[in-house]
């Protein structure tokens, strides 16, 4: 039964699955000016704009 569900997911929507490969989850460590502790900013960004996200302050 699990095999049937797994194959149904793969064949259900091929176009959106291929478009999803162009996106990445990016996690950036940002230091707080007040306390000096690190916080993390997460974003799902198109693969062409990853460097822009990481270069932002």
Phi and psi restraints in degrees (range 20) as a CNS / XPLOR table:
assign (resid 1 and name C) (resid 2 and name N)
       (resid 2 and name CA) (resid 2 and name C) 1.0 -66.4 20.0 2
assign (resid 2 and name N) (resid 2 and name CA)
       (resid 2 and name C) (resid 3 and name N) 1.0 -33.9 20.0 2
assign (resid 2 and name C) (resid 3 and name N)
       (resid 3 and name CA) (resid 3 and name C) 1.0 -64.5 20.0 2
assign (resid 3 and name N) (resid 3 and name CA)
       (resid 3 and name C) (resid 4 and name N) 1.0 -39.4 20.0 2
assign (resid 3 and name C) (resid 4 and name N)
       (resid 4 and name CA) (resid 4 and name C) 1.0 -64.4 20.0 2
assign (resid 4 and name N) (resid 4 and name CA)
       (resid 4 and name C) (resid 5 and name N) 1.0 -41.5 20.0 2
assign (resid 4 and name C) (resid 5 and name N)
       (resid 5 and name CA) (resid 5 and name C) 1.0 -67.1 20.0 2
assign (resid 5 and name N) (resid 5 and name CA)
       (resid 5 and name C) (resid 6 and name N) 1.0 -38.8 20.0 2
assign (resid 5 and name C) (resid 6 and name N)
       (resid 6 and name CA) (resid 6 and name C) 1.0 -65.6 20.0 2
assign (resid 6 and name N) (resid 6 and name CA)
       (resid 6 and name C) (resid 7 and name N) 1.0 -42.7 20.0 2
assign (resid 6 and name C) (resid 7 and name N)
       (resid 7 and name CA) (resid 7 and name C) 1.0 -72.7 20.0 2
assign (resid 7 and name N) (resid 7 and name CA)
       (resid 7 and name C) (resid 8 and name N) 1.0 -29.5 20.0 2
assign (resid 7 and name C) (resid 8 and name N)
       (resid 8 and name CA) (resid 8 and name C) 1.0 -66.0 20.0 2
assign (resid 8 and name N) (resid 8 and name CA)
       (resid 8 and name C) (resid 9 and name N) 1.0 -36.4 20.0 2
assign (resid 8 and name C) (resid 9 and name N)
       (resid 9 and name CA) (resid 9 and name C) 1.0 -68.2 20.0 2
assign (resid 9 and name N) (resid 9 and name CA)
       (resid 9 and name C) (resid 10 and name N) 1.0 -41.0 20.0 2
assign (resid 9 and name C) (resid 10 and name N)
       (resid 10 and name CA) (resid 10 and name C) 1.0 -65.6 20.0 2
assign (resid 10 and name N) (resid 10 and name CA)
       (resid 10 and name C) (resid 11 and name N) 1.0 -39.1 20.0 2
assign (resid 10 and name C) (resid 11 and name N)
       (resid 11 and name CA) (resid 11 and name C) 1.0 -94.3 20.0 2
assign (resid 11 and name N) (resid 11 and name CA)
       (resid 11 and name C) (resid 12 and name N) 1.0 -4.1 20.0 2
assign (resid 11 and name C) (resid 12 and name N)
       (resid 12 and name CA) (resid 12 and name C) 1.0 -67.2 20.0 2
assign (resid 12 and name N) (resid 12 and name CA)
       (resid 12 and name C) (resid 13 and name N) 1.0 -52.2 20.0 2
assign (resid 12 and name C) (resid 13 and name N)
       (resid 13 and name CA) (resid 13 and name C) 1.0 -141.4 20.0 2
assign (resid 13 and name N) (resid 13 and name CA)
       (resid 13 and name C) (resid 14 and name N) 1.0 85.7 20.0 2
assign (resid 13 and name C) (resid 14 and name N)
       (resid 14 and name CA) (resid 14 and name C) 1.0 -66.9 20.0 2
assign (resid 14 and name N) (resid 14 and name CA)
       (resid 14 and name C) (resid 15 and name N) 1.0 -37.2 20.0 2
assign (resid 14 and name C) (resid 15 and name N)
       (resid 15 and name CA) (resid 15 and name C) 1.0 -64.2 20.0 2
assign (resid 15 and name N) (resid 15 and name CA)
       (resid 15 and name C) (resid 16 and name N) 1.0 -46.9 20.0 2
assign (resid 15 and name C) (resid 16 and name N)
       (resid 16 and name CA) (resid 16 and name C) 1.0 -69.9 20.0 2
assign (resid 16 and name N) (resid 16 and name CA)
       (resid 16 and name C) (resid 17 and name N) 1.0 -28.7 20.0 2
assign (resid 16 and name C) (resid 17 and name N)
       (resid 17 and name CA) (resid 17 and name C) 1.0 -67.4 20.0 2
assign (resid 17 and name N) (resid 17 and name CA)
       (resid 17 and name C) (resid 18 and name N) 1.0 -37.8 20.0 2
assign (resid 17 and name C) (resid 18 and name N)
       (resid 18 and name CA) (resid 18 and name C) 1.0 -72.1 20.0 2
assign (resid 18 and name N) (resid 18 and name CA)
       (resid 18 and name C) (resid 19 and name N) 1.0 -35.6 20.0 2
assign (resid 18 and name C) (resid 19 and name N)
       (resid 19 and name CA) (resid 19 and name C) 1.0 -68.9 20.0 2
assign (resid 19 and name N) (resid 19 and name CA)
       (resid 19 and name C) (resid 20 and name N) 1.0 -30.2 20.0 2
assign (resid 19 and name C) (resid 20 and name N)
       (resid 20 and name CA) (resid 20 and name C) 1.0 -67.1 20.0 2
assign (resid 20 and name N) (resid 20 and name CA)
       (resid 20 and name C) (resid 21 and name N) 1.0 -24.4 20.0 2
assign (resid 20 and name C) (resid 21 and name N)
       (resid 21 and name CA) (resid 21 and name C) 1.0 -70.2 20.0 2
assign (resid 21 and name N) (resid 21 and name CA)
       (resid 21 and name C) (resid 22 and name N) 1.0 -13.8 20.0 2
assign (resid 21 and name C) (resid 22 and name N)
       (resid 22 and name CA) (resid 22 and name C) 1.0 -85.5 20.0 2
assign (resid 22 and name N) (resid 22 and name CA)
       (resid 22 and name C) (resid 23 and name N) 1.0 -2.0 20.0 2
assign (resid 22 and name C) (resid 23 and name N)
       (resid 23 and name CA) (resid 23 and name C) 1.0 -112.9 20.0 2
assign (resid 23 and name N) (resid 23 and name CA)
       (resid 23 and name C) (resid 24 and name N) 1.0 146.2 20.0 2
assign (resid 23 and name C) (resid 24 and name N)
       (resid 24 and name CA) (resid 24 and name C) 1.0 -134.4 20.0 2
assign (resid 24 and name N) (resid 24 and name CA)
       (resid 24 and name C) (resid 25 and name N) 1.0 148.2 20.0 2
assign (resid 24 and name C) (resid 25 and name N)
       (resid 25 and name CA) (resid 25 and name C) 1.0 -90.6 20.0 2
assign (resid 25 and name N) (resid 25 and name CA)
       (resid 25 and name C) (resid 26 and name N) 1.0 123.4 20.0 2
assign (resid 25 and name C) (resid 26 and name N)
       (resid 26 and name CA) (resid 26 and name C) 1.0 -114.9 20.0 2
assign (resid 26 and name N) (resid 26 and name CA)
       (resid 26 and name C) (resid 27 and name N) 1.0 132.6 20.0 2
assign (resid 26 and name C) (resid 27 and name N)
       (resid 27 and name CA) (resid 27 and name C) 1.0 -119.7 20.0 2
assign (resid 27 and name N) (resid 27 and name CA)
       (resid 27 and name C) (resid 28 and name N) 1.0 126.1 20.0 2
assign (resid 27 and name C) (resid 28 and name N)
       (resid 28 and name CA) (resid 28 and name C) 1.0 -122.6 20.0 2
assign (resid 28 and name N) (resid 28 and name CA)
       (resid 28 and name C) (resid 29 and name N) 1.0 131.3 20.0 2
assign (resid 28 and name C) (resid 29 and name N)
       (resid 29 and name CA) (resid 29 and name C) 1.0 -86.8 20.0 2
assign (resid 29 and name N) (resid 29 and name CA)
       (resid 29 and name C) (resid 30 and name N) 1.0 128.2 20.0 2
assign (resid 29 and name C) (resid 30 and name N)
       (resid 30 and name CA) (resid 30 and name C) 1.0 -124.2 20.0 2
assign (resid 30 and name N) (resid 30 and name CA)
       (resid 30 and name C) (resid 31 and name N) 1.0 129.6 20.0 2
assign (resid 30 and name C) (resid 31 and name N)
       (resid 31 and name CA) (resid 31 and name C) 1.0 -89.2 20.0 2
assign (resid 31 and name N) (resid 31 and name CA)
       (resid 31 and name C) (resid 32 and name N) 1.0 132.2 20.0 2
assign (resid 31 and name C) (resid 32 and name N)
       (resid 32 and name CA) (resid 32 and name C) 1.0 -75.1 20.0 2
assign (resid 32 and name N) (resid 32 and name CA)
       (resid 32 and name C) (resid 33 and name N) 1.0 129.9 20.0 2
assign (resid 32 and name C) (resid 33 and name N)
       (resid 33 and name CA) (resid 33 and name C) 1.0 -69.8 20.0 2
assign (resid 33 and name N) (resid 33 and name CA)
       (resid 33 and name C) (resid 34 and name N) 1.0 -27.0 20.0 2
assign (resid 33 and name C) (resid 34 and name N)
       (resid 34 and name CA) (resid 34 and name C) 1.0 -77.3 20.0 2
assign (resid 34 and name N) (resid 34 and name CA)
       (resid 34 and name C) (resid 35 and name N) 1.0 -52.2 20.0 2
assign (resid 34 and name C) (resid 35 and name N)
       (resid 35 and name CA) (resid 35 and name C) 1.0 -103.4 20.0 2
assign (resid 35 and name N) (resid 35 and name CA)
       (resid 35 and name C) (resid 36 and name N) 1.0 -20.4 20.0 2
assign (resid 35 and name C) (resid 36 and name N)
       (resid 36 and name CA) (resid 36 and name C) 1.0 84.1 20.0 2
assign (resid 36 and name N) (resid 36 and name CA)
       (resid 36 and name C) (resid 37 and name N) 1.0 -0.5 20.0 2
assign (resid 36 and name C) (resid 37 and name N)
       (resid 37 and name CA) (resid 37 and name C) 1.0 -79.4 20.0 2
assign (resid 37 and name N) (resid 37 and name CA)
       (resid 37 and name C) (resid 38 and name N) 1.0 152.7 20.0 2
assign (resid 37 and name C) (resid 38 and name N)
       (resid 38 and name CA) (resid 38 and name C) 1.0 -91.7 20.0 2
assign (resid 38 and name N) (resid 38 and name CA)
       (resid 38 and name C) (resid 39 and name N) 1.0 139.3 20.0 2
assign (resid 38 and name C) (resid 39 and name N)
       (resid 39 and name CA) (resid 39 and name C) 1.0 -122.4 20.0 2
assign (resid 39 and name N) (resid 39 and name CA)
       (resid 39 and name C) (resid 40 and name N) 1.0 165.3 20.0 2
assign (resid 39 and name C) (resid 40 and name N)
       (resid 40 and name CA) (resid 40 and name C) 1.0 -121.8 20.0 2
assign (resid 40 and name N) (resid 40 and name CA)
       (resid 40 and name C) (resid 41 and name N) 1.0 133.3 20.0 2
assign (resid 40 and name C) (resid 41 and name N)
       (resid 41 and name CA) (resid 41 and name C) 1.0 -105.3 20.0 2
assign (resid 41 and name N) (resid 41 and name CA)
       (resid 41 and name C) (resid 42 and name N) 1.0 128.9 20.0 2
assign (resid 41 and name C) (resid 42 and name N)
       (resid 42 and name CA) (resid 42 and name C) 1.0 -115.9 20.0 2
assign (resid 42 and name N) (resid 42 and name CA)
       (resid 42 and name C) (resid 43 and name N) 1.0 142.1 20.0 2
assign (resid 42 and name C) (resid 43 and name N)
       (resid 43 and name CA) (resid 43 and name C) 1.0 -154.1 20.0 2
assign (resid 43 and name N) (resid 43 and name CA)
       (resid 43 and name C) (resid 44 and name N) 1.0 149.9 20.0 2
assign (resid 43 and name C) (resid 44 and name N)
       (resid 44 and name CA) (resid 44 and name C) 1.0 -101.5 20.0 2
assign (resid 44 and name N) (resid 44 and name CA)
       (resid 44 and name C) (resid 45 and name N) 1.0 115.6 20.0 2
assign (resid 44 and name C) (resid 45 and name N)
       (resid 45 and name CA) (resid 45 and name C) 1.0 -125.9 20.0 2
assign (resid 45 and name N) (resid 45 and name CA)
       (resid 45 and name C) (resid 46 and name N) 1.0 147.5 20.0 2
assign (resid 45 and name C) (resid 46 and name N)
       (resid 46 and name CA) (resid 46 and name C) 1.0 -64.1 20.0 2
assign (resid 46 and name N) (resid 46 and name CA)
       (resid 46 and name C) (resid 47 and name N) 1.0 145.9 20.0 2
assign (resid 46 and name C) (resid 47 and name N)
       (resid 47 and name CA) (resid 47 and name C) 1.0 -62.0 20.0 2
assign (resid 47 and name N) (resid 47 and name CA)
       (resid 47 and name C) (resid 48 and name N) 1.0 -22.1 20.0 2
assign (resid 47 and name C) (resid 48 and name N)
       (resid 48 and name CA) (resid 48 and name C) 1.0 -77.9 20.0 2
assign (resid 48 and name N) (resid 48 and name CA)
       (resid 48 and name C) (resid 49 and name N) 1.0 -17.6 20.0 2
assign (resid 48 and name C) (resid 49 and name N)
       (resid 49 and name CA) (resid 49 and name C) 1.0 -111.2 20.0 2
assign (resid 49 and name N) (resid 49 and name CA)
       (resid 49 and name C) (resid 50 and name N) 1.0 16.3 20.0 2
assign (resid 49 and name C) (resid 50 and name N)
       (resid 50 and name CA) (resid 50 and name C) 1.0 -65.5 20.0 2
assign (resid 50 and name N) (resid 50 and name CA)
       (resid 50 and name C) (resid 51 and name N) 1.0 -45.7 20.0 2
assign (resid 50 and name C) (resid 51 and name N)
       (resid 51 and name CA) (resid 51 and name C) 1.0 -62.9 20.0 2
assign (resid 51 and name N) (resid 51 and name CA)
       (resid 51 and name C) (resid 52 and name N) 1.0 -36.6 20.0 2
assign (resid 51 and name C) (resid 52 and name N)
       (resid 52 and name CA) (resid 52 and name C) 1.0 -64.0 20.0 2
assign (resid 52 and name N) (resid 52 and name CA)
       (resid 52 and name C) (resid 53 and name N) 1.0 -41.5 20.0 2
assign (resid 52 and name C) (resid 53 and name N)
       (resid 53 and name CA) (resid 53 and name C) 1.0 -64.5 20.0 2
assign (resid 53 and name N) (resid 53 and name CA)
       (resid 53 and name C) (resid 54 and name N) 1.0 -43.4 20.0 2
assign (resid 53 and name C) (resid 54 and name N)
       (resid 54 and name CA) (resid 54 and name C) 1.0 -71.8 20.0 2
assign (resid 54 and name N) (resid 54 and name CA)
       (resid 54 and name C) (resid 55 and name N) 1.0 -24.7 20.0 2
assign (resid 54 and name C) (resid 55 and name N)
       (resid 55 and name CA) (resid 55 and name C) 1.0 -85.3 20.0 2
assign (resid 55 and name N) (resid 55 and name CA)
       (resid 55 and name C) (resid 56 and name N) 1.0 -10.9 20.0 2
assign (resid 55 and name C) (resid 56 and name N)
       (resid 56 and name CA) (resid 56 and name C) 1.0 -69.5 20.0 2
assign (resid 56 and name N) (resid 56 and name CA)
       (resid 56 and name C) (resid 57 and name N) 1.0 148.1 20.0 2
